[in-house]
Amino acid sequence: MIAETVCSAVSAAGLGIAVVTAYRRRFLAAARIAAYSLVPVGLVLTGVVGWLADTALSPTAWAGFGVLGAAWLLFTGTRAVERRRGTTGDGRKAARRARREAVAPTATAPPLGGTTAGPSARPSTARSAPRPGDASEDFSDIEAILKKHGI
């Protein structure tokens, strides 16, 4: 009973503020304040306020919230253990096993020139020019920088 009275008083005060705001020609703000001030009356009329008041004072409801909290803790705890162990289900285990058992293909790709010549078709030079992503080119750049700084 007291909760309904408080909600009605809050709504009446909010509507009064909305009227003063509208008098100052701030109609958009007044409409927004009026909307907020009607929410408590709507909650009283739907019975939500009475239900919340009964729930807040009920030991059975608090015991139910405790049971729900314990269930949530158990659920999150078991999920954390599963993630730590890496056993989140049979599907992931089977996928991991299949990846380990996969065999790489033994055939190599044919040369880009379209010839099927063997190793004798390679250039006769002992050392080929470094490619852009070659590691020796990277090290030569580093060596040049170190020499420049006297290291």
Buried (B, 14 or more C-beta within 10 A) or exposed (E): EEBBEEBEEBBEEBBEBBEEBBEEEBEEBBEEBBEBBBEBBEBBEEEEBBEEBEEEEEEEBEEEEEEEEEEEEEEEEEEEEEEEEEEEEEEEEEEEEEEEEEEEEEEEEEEEEEEEEEEEEEEEEEEEEEEEEEEEEEEEEEEEEEEEEEE
